[in-house]
Amino acid sequence: MHRAMGEDVNTAIVGGRVVMQDRRMTTLDVDALYREIRRAARAIGHKQRRHAETLRKLKPYVQDWYNAWLTAEAAKPSYVLNSRE
């Protein structure tokens, strides 16, 4: 079973600050961001909407292609810090 890109991330810390915990953003009002995006999207023209629709249709195929590279072997780091291996 392949997982979506980023699906393994539970918590993210940037500059010593927790920005995501339990897969929820802690420093961002996600609902307000979506409202702002929807407001801005009203100004998008037909050509941009057609382009966005094409990208939406392609997205699952691109994700499948990348996920095919996410094998257990590929997930191993090419080096291990402080290791005697």
C-alpha positions, 0 to 999 in steps of 0.5 A: 500500500502506498501512502500519499506524499507527506502522509507520514508527517504528524508534527512539524517544527520550524525554527523551534516552533511547532507549526503542525501537531497531530496533523493540524496546523497550529500557526495558521487559521485554515478556515480563514485561508480557505475563505480568502482563496475562494474569494480570490478564485472568483477573479480567475478567468476561463483559461485559468479554470480550464488549466486548473481542471487539467491539473486536477485530473492529472494529479492522481496520476502524478501522485501514483507515479511518485508513490511508486518510487516510495518503496521501503528501500527508497525510504532508507537514508543513504547515510546515517549520522553518527553510525558505525555501520 
